[in-house]
Amino acid sequence: MGLEMKTNCQACHTTLTDYAYICVHECTFCEECTAKYDAICPNCSGELVRRPKPPAGIEH
């Protein structure tokens, strides 16, 4: 089972680029919101880390 590649930031709802950040529960945030939250998920207090890019040819 792979990651659910969400397309919008959960905080500001902006469309995500390849540079998205997720926590262990796959809460997903843009770079700006990740910085705003000091890389701590506001939902679960988990660390926000850069989401891996999908394999070439797969849309997210």
Distance bins in CASP14 RR format, pairs under 12 A and 6 or more apart:
PFRMAT RR
TARGET T0000
AUTHOR 0000-0000-0000
RMODE 2
METHOD distances of the structure
MODEL  1
1 26 0 0 0 0 0 1 0 0 0 0 0
2 22 0 0 0 0 0 1 0 0 0 0 0
2 26 0 0 0 0 1 0 0 0 0 0 0
2 51 0 0 0 0 0 1 0 0 0 0 0
2 52 0 0 0 0 1 0 0 0 0 0 0
2 54 0 0 0 0 1 0 0 0 0 0 0
2 55 0 0 0 0 0 1 0 0 0 0 0
2 58 0 0 0 0 0 1 0 0 0 0 0
2 60 0 0 0 0 0 1 0 0 0 0 0
3 20 0 0 0 0 0 1 0 0 0 0 0
3 22 1 0 0 1 0 0 0 0 0 0 0
3 23 0 0 0 0 0 1 0 0 0 0 0
3 24 0 0 0 0 0 1 0 0 0 0 0
3 25 0 0 0 0 0 1 0 0 0 0 0
3 26 1 0 0 1 0 0 0 0 0 0 0
3 27 0 0 0 0 0 1 0 0 0 0 0
3 28 0 0 0 0 1 0 0 0 0 0 0
3 49 0 0 0 0 0 1 0 0 0 0 0
3 51 1 0 0 1 0 0 0 0 0 0 0
3 52 1 0 0 1 0 0 0 0 0 0 0
3 53 0 0 0 0 0 1 0 0 0 0 0
3 54 0 0 0 0 1 0 0 0 0 0 0
3 55 0 0 0 0 0 1 0 0 0 0 0
3 58 0 0 0 0 0 1 0 0 0 0 0
3 60 0 0 0 0 1 0 0 0 0 0 0
4 10 0 0 0 0 0 1 0 0 0 0 0
4 20 0 0 0 0 0 1 0 0 0 0 0
4 22 0 0 0 0 1 0 0 0 0 0 0
4 25 0 0 0 0 0 1 0 0 0 0 0
4 26 1 0 1 0 0 0 0 0 0 0 0
4 27 0 0 0 0 0 1 0 0 0 0 0
4 28 0 0 0 0 1 0 0 0 0 0 0
4 51 0 0 0 0 0 1 0 0 0 0 0
4 54 0 0 0 0 0 1 0 0 0 0 0
4 60 0 0 0 0 1 0 0 0 0 0 0
5 16 0 0 0 0 1 0 0 0 0 0 0
5 17 0 0 0 0 0 1 0 0 0 0 0
5 18 0 0 0 0 0 1 0 0 0 0 0
5 20 0 0 0 0 1 0 0 0 0 0 0
5 22 0 0 0 0 1 0 0 0 0 0 0
5 26 0 0 0 0 1 0 0 0 0 0 0
5 28 0 0 0 0 1 0 0 0 0 0 0
5 51 1 0 0 1 0 0 0 0 0 0 0
5 52 0 0 0 0 1 0 0 0 0 0 0
5 53 0 0 0 0 1 0 0 0 0 0 0
5 54 1 0 1 0 0 0 0 0 0 0 0
5 55 0 0 0 0 0 1 0 0 0 0 0
5 58 0 0 0 0 1 0 0 0 0 0 0
5 59 0 0 0 0 1 0 0 0 0 0 0
5 60 1 1 0 0 0 0 0 0 0 0 0
6 13 0 0 0 0 0 1 0 0 0 0 0
6 14 0 0 0 0 0 1 0 0 0 0 0
6 15 0 0 0 0 0 1 0 0 0 0 0
6 16 1 0 0 1 0 0 0 0 0 0 0
6 20 1 0 0 1 0 0 0 0 0 0 0
6 21 0 0 0 0 0 1 0 0 0 0 0
6 22 0 0 0 0 1 0 0 0 0 0 0
6 23 0 0 0 0 0 1 0 0 0 0 0
6 25 0 0 0 0 0 1 0 0 0 0 0
6 26 1 0 0 1 0 0 0 0 0 0 0
6 27 0 0 0 0 1 0 0 0 0 0 0
6 28 1 0 1 0 0 0 0 0 0 0 0
6 29 0 0 0 0 1 0 0 0 0 0 0
6 30 0 0 0 0 0 1 0 0 0 0 0
6 51 0 0 0 0 1 0 0 0 0 0 0
6 54 0 0 0 0 0 1 0 0 0 0 0
6 60 0 0 0 0 1 0 0 0 0 0 0
7 13 0 0 0 0 0 1 0 0 0 0 0
7 14 0 0 0 0 1 0 0 0 0 0 0
7 15 1 0 0 1 0 0 0 0 0 0 0
7 16 1 0 1 0 0 0 0 0 0 0 0
7 17 0 0 0 0 0 1 0 0 0 0 0
7 18 0 0 0 0 0 1 0 0 0 0 0
7 20 0 0 0 0 1 0 0 0 0 0 0
7 28 0 0 0 0 1 0 0 0 0 0 0
7 30 0 0 0 0 0 1 0 0 0 0 0
7 51 0 0 0 0 0 1 0 0 0 0 0
7 54 0 0 0 0 0 1 0 0 0 0 0
7 59 0 0 0 0 1 0 0 0 0 0 0
7 60 1 0 0 1 0 0 0 0 0 0 0
8 14 1 0 0 1 0 0 0 0 0 0 0
8 15 1 0 0 1 0 0 0 0 0 0 0
8 16 1 0 0 1 0 0 0 0 0 0 0
8 17 0 0 0 0 0 1 0 0 0 0 0
8 20 0 0 0 0 1 0 0 0 0 0 0
8 27 0 0 0 0 0 1 0 0 0 0 0
8 28 1 0 0 1 0 0 0 0 0 0 0
8 29 0 0 0 0 1 0 0 0 0 0 0
8 30 0 0 0 0 1 0 0 0 0 0 0
8 33 0 0 0 0 0 1 0 0 0 0 0
8 60 0 0 0 0 0 1 0 0 0 0 0
9 15 0 0 0 0 1 0 0 0 0 0 0
9 16 1 0 0 1 0 0 0 0 0 0 0
9 17 0 0 0 0 0 1 0 0 0 0 0
9 19 0 0 0 0 0 1 0 0 0 0 0
9 20 1 0 0 1 0 0 0 0 0 0 0
9 21 0 0 0 0 1 0 0 0 0 0 0
9 22 0 0 0 0 0 1 0 0 0 0 0
9 27 0 0 0 0 1 0 0 0 0 0 0
9 28 1 0 0 1 0 0 0 0 0 0 0
9 29 1 0 1 0 0 0 0 0 0 0 0
9 30 1 0 1 0 0 0 0 0 0 0 0
9 31 0 0 0 0 1 0 0 0 0 0 0
9 32 0 0 0 0 1 0 0 0 0 0 0
9 33 1 0 1 0 0 0 0 0 0 0 0
9 34 0 0 0 0 1 0 0 0 0 0 0
9 35 0 0 0 0 0 1 0 0 0 0 0
9 36 0 0 0 0 0 1 0 0 0 0 0
9 37 0 0 0 0 0 1 0 0 0 0 0
9 42 0 0 0 0 0 1 0 0 0 0 0
9 48 0 0 0 0 0 1 0 0 0 0 0
9 51 0 0 0 0 0 1 0 0 0 0 0
10 16 0 0 0 0 1 0 0 0 0 0 0
10 20 0 0 0 0 0 1 0 0 0 0 0
10 21 0 0 0 0 0 1 0 0 0 0 0
10 22 0 0 0 0 1 0 0 0 0 0 0
10 23 0 0 0 0 0 1 0 0 0 0 0
10 25 0 0 0 0 0 1 0 0 0 0 0
10 26 0 0 0 0 1 0 0 0 0 0 0
10 27 1 0 1 0 0 0 0 0 0 0 0
10 28 1 0 1 0 0 0 0 0 0 0 0
10 29 1 0 0 1 0 0 0 0 0 0 0
10 30 0 0 0 0 1 0 0 0 0 0 0
10 33 1 0 0 1 0 0 0 0 0 0 0
10 34 0 0 0 0 0 1 0 0 0 0 0
10 37 0 0 0 0 0 1 0 0 0 0 0
10 41 0 0 0 0 1 0 0 0 0 0 0
10 42 0 0 0 0 1 0 0 0 0 0 0
10 43 1 0 0 1 0 0 0 0 0 0 0
10 44 0 0 0 0 0 1 0 0 0 0 0
10 48 0 0 0 0 0 1 0 0 0 0 0
11 20 0 0 0 0 0 1 0 0 0 0 0
11 21 0 0 0 0 0 1 0 0 0 0 0
11 27 0 0 0 0 1 0 0 0 0 0 0
11 28 0 0 0 0 1 0 0 0 0 0 0
11 29 1 0 1 0 0 0 0 0 0 0 0
11 30 1 0 0 1 0 0 0 0 0 0 0
11 31 0 0 0 0 0 1 0 0 0 0 0
11 32 0 0 0 0 1 0 0 0 0 0 0
11 33 1 0 1 0 0 0 0 0 0 0 0
11 34 0 0 0 0 1 0 0 0 0 0 0
11 35 0 0 0 0 0 1 0 0 0 0 0
11 36 1 0 0 1 0 0 0 0 0 0 0
11 37 1 0 0 1 0 0 0 0 0 0 0
11 41 0 0 0 0 0 1 0 0 0 0 0
11 42 1 0 0 1 0 0 0 0 0 0 0
11 43 0 0 0 0 1 0 0 0 0 0 0
11 48 0 0 0 0 0 1 0 0 0 0 0
12 28 0 0 0 0 0 1 0 0 0 0 0
12 29 0 0 0 0 1 0 0 0 0 0 0
12 30 1 0 0 1 0 0 0 0 0 0 0
12 31 0 0 0 0 0 1 0 0 0 0 0
12 32 1 0 0 1 0 0 0 0 0 0 0
12 33 1 0 1 0 0 0 0 0 0 0 0
12 34 0 0 0 0 0 1 0 0 0 0 0
12 35 0 0 0 0 0 1 0 0 0 0 0
12 36 0 0 0 0 1 0 0 0 0 0 0
12 37 0 0 0 0 0 1 0 0 0 0 0
12 42 0 0 0 0 0 1 0 0 0 0 0
13 28 0 0 0 0 0 1 0 0 0 0 0
13 29 0 0 0 0 0 1 0 0 0 0 0
13 30 0 0 0 0 1 0 0 0 0 0 0
13 33 0 0 0 0 1 0 0 0 0 0 0
14 20 0 0 0 0 0 1 0 0 0 0 0
14 28 0 0 0 0 0 1 0 0 0 0 0
14 29 0 0 0 0 1 0 0 0 0 0 0
14 30 1 0 1 0 0 0 0 0 0 0 0
14 31 0 0 0 0 1 0 0 0 0 0 0
14 32 1 0 0 1 0 0 0 0 0 0 0
14 33 0 0 0 0 1 0 0 0 0 0 0
14 34 0 0 0 0 0 1 0 0 0 0 0
15 28 0 0 0 0 0 1 0 0 0 0 0
15 30 0 0 0 0 1 0 0 0 0 0 0
15 60 0 0 0 0 0 1 0 0 0 0 0
16 22 0 0 0 0 0 1 0 0 0 0 0
16 28 1 0 0 1 0 0 0 0 0 0 0
16 29 0 0 0 0 1 0 0 0 0 0 0
16 30 1 0 1 0 0 0 0 0 0 0 0
16 31 0 0 0 0 1 0 0 0 0 0 0
16 32 0 0 0 0 0 1 0 0 0 0 0
16 33 0 0 0 0 0 1 0 0 0 0 0
16 34 0 0 0 0 0 1 0 0 0 0 0
16 50 0 0 0 0 0 1 0 0 0 0 0
16 51 0 0 0 0 1 0 0 0 0 0 0
16 53 0 0 0 0 0 1 0 0 0 0 0
16 54 0 0 0 0 0 1 0 0 0 0 0
16 60 0 0 0 0 1 0 0 0 0 0 0
17 28 0 0 0 0 0 1 0 0 0 0 0
17 30 1 0 0 1 0 0 0 0 0 0 0
17 31 0 0 0 0 1 0 0 0 0 0 0
17 32 0 0 0 0 0 1 0 0 0 0 0
17 50 0 0 0 0 0 1 0 0 0 0 0
17 51 0 0 0 0 0 1 0 0 0 0 0
17 53 0 0 0 0 0 1 0 0 0 0 0
17 60 0 0 0 0 0 1 0 0 0 0 0
18 30 0 0 0 0 0 1 0 0 0 0 0
18 31 0 0 0 0 0 1 0 0 0 0 0
18 50 0 0 0 0 1 0 0 0 0 0 0
18 51 0 0 0 0 1 0 0 0 0 0 0
18 52 0 0 0 0 1 0 0 0 0 0 0
18 53 1 0 1 0 0 0 0 0 0 0 0
18 54 0 0 0 0 1 0 0 0 0 0 0
18 56 0 0 0 0 0 1 0 0 0 0 0
18 59 0 0 0 0 0 1 0 0 0 0 0
18 60 0 0 0 0 1 0 0 0 0 0 0
19 28 0 0 0 0 0 1 0 0 0 0 0
19 29 0 0 0 0 0 1 0 0 0 0 0
19 30 1 0 0 1 0 0 0 0 0 0 0
19 31 1 0 1 0 0 0 0 0 0 0 0
19 32 0 0 0 0 0 1 0 0 0 0 0
19 33 0 0 0 0 0 1 0 0 0 0 0
19 34 0 0 0 0 1 0 0 0 0 0 0
19 35 0 0 0 0 0 1 0 0 0 0 0
19 48 0 0 0 0 0 1 0 0 0 0 0
19 49 0 0 0 0 0 1 0 0 0 0 0
19 50 1 0 0 1 0 0 0 0 0 0 0
19 51 0 0 0 0 1 0 0 0 0 0 0
19 52 0 0 0 0 0 1 0 0 0 0 0
19 53 0 0 0 0 1 0 0 0 0 0 0
20 26 0 0 0 0 0 1 0 0 0 0 0
20 27 0 0 0 0 0 1 0 0 0 0 0
20 28 1 0 1 0 0 0 0 0 0 0 0
20 29 1 0 0 1 0 0 0 0 0 0 0
20 30 1 0 0 1 0 0 0 0 0 0 0
20 31 1 0 0 1 0 0 0 0 0 0 0
20 32 0 0 0 0 0 1 0 0 0 0 0
20 33 0 0 0 0 1 0 0 0 0 0 0
20 34 0 0 0 0 1 0 0 0 0 0 0
20 48 0 0 0 0 1 0 0 0 0 0 0
20 49 0 0 0 0 0 1 0 0 0 0 0
20 50 1 0 0 1 0 0 0 0 0 0 0
20 51 1 0 1 0 0 0 0 0 0 0 0
20 52 0 0 0 0 1 0 0 0 0 0 0
20 53 0 0 0 0 1 0 0 0 0 0 0
20 54 0 0 0 0 0 1 0 0 0 0 0
20 60 0 0 0 0 1 0 0 0 0 0 0
21 27 0 0 0 0 1 0 0 0 0 0 0
21 28 1 0 0 1 0 0 0 0 0 0 0
21 29 1 0 1 0 0 0 0 0 0 0 0
21 30 1 0 0 1 0 0 0 0 0 0 0
21 31 1 0 0 1 0 0 0 0 0 0 0
21 32 0 0 0 0 0 1 0 0 0 0 0
21 33 0 0 0 0 1 0 0 0 0 0 0
21 34 1 0 1 0 0 0 0 0 0 0 0
21 35 0 0 0 0 1 0 0 0 0 0 0
21 36 0 0 0 0 0 1 0 0 0 0 0
21 37 0 0 0 0 1 0 0 0 0 0 0
21 38 0 0 0 0 0 1 0 0 0 0 0
21 39 1 0 0 1 0 0 0 0 0 0 0
21 40 0 0 0 0 0 1 0 0 0 0 0
21 41 0 0 0 0 1 0 0 0 0 0 0
21 42 0 0 0 0 0 1 0 0 0 0 0
21 46 0 0 0 0 0 1 0 0 0 0 0
21 47 0 0 0 0 1 0 0 0 0 0 0
21 48 1 0 1 0 0 0 0 0 0 0 0
21 49 1 0 0 1 0 0 0 0 0 0 0
21 50 1 0 1 0 0 0 0 0 0 0 0
21 51 1 0 0 1 0 0 0 0 0 0 0
21 52 0 0 0 0 0 1 0 0 0 0 0
22 28 1 0 1 0 0 0 0 0 0 0 0
22 29 1 0 0 1 0 0 0 0 0 0 0
22 30 0 0 0 0 0 1 0 0 0 0 0
22 33 0 0 0 0 0 1 0 0 0 0 0
22 34 0 0 0 0 1 0 0 0 0 0 0
22 39 0 0 0 0 0 1 0 0 0 0 0
22 41 0 0 0 0 1 0 0 0 0 0 0
22 43 0 0 0 0 0 1 0 0 0 0 0
22 44 0 0 0 0 0 1 0 0 0 0 0
22 46 0 0 0 0 0 1 0 0 0 0 0
22 47 0 0 0 0 1 0 0 0 0 0 0
22 48 1 0 0 1 0 0 0 0 0 0 0
22 49 1 0 0 1 0 0 0 0 0 0 0
22 50 0 0 0 0 1 0 0 0 0 0 0
22 51 1 0 1 0 0 0 0 0 0 0 0
22 52 0 0 0 0 1 0 0 0 0 0 0
23 29 0 0 0 0 1 0 0 0 0 0 0
23 34 0 0 0 0 0 1 0 0 0 0 0
23 37 0 0 0 0 0 1 0 0 0 0 0
23 39 0 0 0 0 1 0 0 0 0 0 0
23 40 0 0 0 0 1 0 0 0 0 0 0
23 41 1 1 0 0 0 0 0 0 0 0 0
23 42 0 0 0 0 1 0 0 0 0 0 0
23 43 1 0 0 1 0 0 0 0 0 0 0
23 44 1 0 1 0 0 0 0 0 0 0 0
23 45 0 0 0 0 1 0 0 0 0 0 0
23 46 1 0 1 0 0 0 0 0 0 0 0
23 47 1 0 0 1 0 0 0 0 0 0 0
23 48 1 0 1 0 0 0 0 0 0 0 0
23 49 1 0 0 1 0 0 0 0 0 0 0
23 50 0 0 0 0 0 1 0 0 0 0 0
23 51 0 0 0 0 0 1 0 0 0 0 0
24 41 0 0 0 0 1 0 0 0 0 0 0
24 43 0 0 0 0 0 1 0 0 0 0 0
24 44 1 0 0 1 0 0 0 0 0 0 0
24 45 0 0 0 0 0 1 0 0 0 0 0
24 46 1 0 0 1 0 0 0 0 0 0 0
24 47 1 0 0 1 0 0 0 0 0 0 0
24 48 0 0 0 0 1 0 0 0 0 0 0
24 49 0 0 0 0 1 0 0 0 0 0 0
25 41 1 0 0 1 0 0 0 0 0 0 0
25 42 0 0 0 0 0 1 0 0 0 0 0
25 43 1 0 0 1 0 0 0 0 0 0 0
25 44 1 0 1 0 0 0 0 0 0 0 0
25 45 0 0 0 0 0 1 0 0 0 0 0
25 46 0 0 0 0 1 0 0 0 0 0 0
25 47 0 0 0 0 0 1 0 0 0 0 0
25 48 0 0 0 0 0 1 0 0 0 0 0
26 41 0 0 0 0 1 0 0 0 0 0 0
26 43 0 0 0 0 0 1 0 0 0 0 0
26 44 0 0 0 0 0 1 0 0 0 0 0
26 46 0 0 0 0 0 1 0 0 0 0 0
26 48 0 0 0 0 0 1 0 0 0 0 0
26 49 0 0 0 0 0 1 0 0 0 0 0
26 51 0 0 0 0 1 0 0 0 0 0 0
26 52 0 0 0 0 0 1 0 0 0 0 0
27 33 0 0 0 0 0 1 0 0 0 0 0
27 34 0 0 0 0 0 1 0 0 0 0 0
27 37 0 0 0 0 0 1 0 0 0 0 0
27 40 0 0 0 0 0 1 0 0 0 0 0
27 41 1 0 1 0 0 0 0 0 0 0 0
27 42 0 0 0 0 1 0 0 0 0 0 0
27 43 1 0 1 0 0 0 0 0 0 0 0
27 44 1 0 0 1 0 0 0 0 0 0 0
27 45 0 0 0 0 0 1 0 0 0 0 0
27 46 0 0 0 0 1 0 0 0 0 0 0
27 47 0 0 0 0 0 1 0 0 0 0 0
27 48 1 0 0 1 0 0 0 0 0 0 0
27 49 0 0 0 0 0 1 0 0 0 0 0
27 51 0 0 0 0 0 1 0 0 0 0 0
28 34 0 0 0 0 1 0 0 0 0 0 0
28 41 0 0 0 0 1 0 0 0 0 0 0
28 43 0 0 0 0 0 1 0 0 0 0 0
28 48 0 0 0 0 1 0 0 0 0 0 0
28 49 0 0 0 0 0 1 0 0 0 0 0
28 50 0 0 0 0 0 1 0 0 0 0 0
28 51 1 0 0 1 0 0 0 0 0 0 0
28 60 0 0 0 0 0 1 0 0 0 0 0
29 35 0 0 0 0 1 0 0 0 0 0 0
29 36 0 0 0 0 1 0 0 0 0 0 0
29 37 1 0 0 1 0 0 0 0 0 0 0
29 38 0 0 0 0 0 1 0 0 0 0 0
29 39 0 0 0 0 1 0 0 0 0 0 0
29 40 0 0 0 0 0 1 0 0 0 0 0
29 41 1 0 0 1 0 0 0 0 0 0 0
29 42 0 0 0 0 1 0 0 0 0 0 0
29 43 0 0 0 0 1 0 0 0 0 0 0
29 46 0 0 0 0 0 1 0 0 0 0 0
29 47 0 0 0 0 0 1 0 0 0 0 0
29 48 1 0 0 1 0 0 0 0 0 0 0
29 49 0 0 0 0 0 1 0 0 0 0 0
29 50 0 0 0 0 0 1 0 0 0 0 0
29 51 0 0 0 0 1 0 0 0 0 0 0
30 36 0 0 0 0 1 0 0 0 0 0 0
30 37 0 0 0 0 0 1 0 0 0 0 0
30 48 0 0 0 0 0 1 0 0 0 0 0
30 50 0 0 0 0 0 1 0 0 0 0 0
30 51 0 0 0 0 0 1 0 0 0 0 0
31 37 0 0 0 0 0 1 0 0 0 0 0
31 39 0 0 0 0 0 1 0 0 0 0 0
31 48 0 0 0 0 0 1 0 0 0 0 0
31 50 0 0 0 0 1 0 0 0 0 0 0
31 51 0 0 0 0 0 1 0 0 0 0 0
33 39 0 0 0 0 0 1 0 0 0 0 0
33 40 0 0 0 0 0 1 0 0 0 0 0
33 41 0 0 0 0 0 1 0 0 0 0 0
33 42 0 0 0 0 1 0 0 0 0 0 0
33 43 0 0 0 0 0 1 0 0 0 0 0
33 48 0 0 0 0 1 0 0 0 0 0 0
34 40 0 0 0 0 1 0 0 0 0 0 0
34 41 0 0 0 0 1 0 0 0 0 0 0
34 42 0 0 0 0 0 1 0 0 0 0 0
34 46 0 0 0 0 0 1 0 0 0 0 0
34 47 0 0 0 0 0 1 0 0 0 0 0
34 48 1 0 1 0 0 0 0 0 0 0 0
34 49 0 0 0 0 1 0 0 0 0 0 0
34 50 0 0 0 0 1 0 0 0 0 0 0
34 51 0 0 0 0 0 1 0 0 0 0 0
35 48 0 0 0 0 1 0 0 0 0 0 0
36 42 0 0 0 0 1 0 0 0 0 0 0
36 48 0 0 0 0 0 1 0 0 0 0 0
37 43 0 0 0 0 1 0 0 0 0 0 0
37 44 0 0 0 0 0 1 0 0 0 0 0
37 45 0 0 0 0 1 0 0 0 0 0 0
37 46 0 0 0 0 0 1 0 0 0 0 0
37 47 0 0 0 0 0 1 0 0 0 0 0
37 48 1 0 0 1 0 0 0 0 0 0 0
38 45 0 0 0 0 0 1 0 0 0 0 0
38 46 0 0 0 0 0 1 0 0 0 0 0
38 47 0 0 0 0 0 1 0 0 0 0 0
38 48 0 0 0 0 1 0 0 0 0 0 0
39 45 0 0 0 0 0 1 0 0 0 0 0
39 46 0 0 0 0 1 0 0 0 0 0 0
39 47 1 0 0 1 0 0 0 0 0 0 0
39 48 1 0 1 0 0 0 0 0 0 0 0
39 49 1 0 0 1 0 0 0 0 0 0 0
39 50 0 0 0 0 1 0 0 0 0 0 0
40 46 1 0 0 1 0 0 0 0 0 0 0
40 47 1 0 0 1 0 0 0 0 0 0 0
40 48 1 0 0 1 0 0 0 0 0 0 0
40 49 0 0 0 0 0 1 0 0 0 0 0
41 47 1 0 0 1 0 0 0 0 0 0 0
41 48 1 0 1 0 0 0 0 0 0 0 0
41 49 0 0 0 0 0 1 0 0 0 0 0
42 48 0 0 0 0 1 0 0 0 0 0 0
51 60 0 0 0 0 1 0 0 0 0 0 0
52 58 0 0 0 0 0 1 0 0 0 0 0
52 60 0 0 0 0 0 1 0 0 0 0 0
53 59 0 0 0 0 0 1 0 0 0 0 0
53 60 0 0 0 0 1 0 0 0 0 0 0
54 60 1 0 1 0 0 0 0 0 0 0 0
END
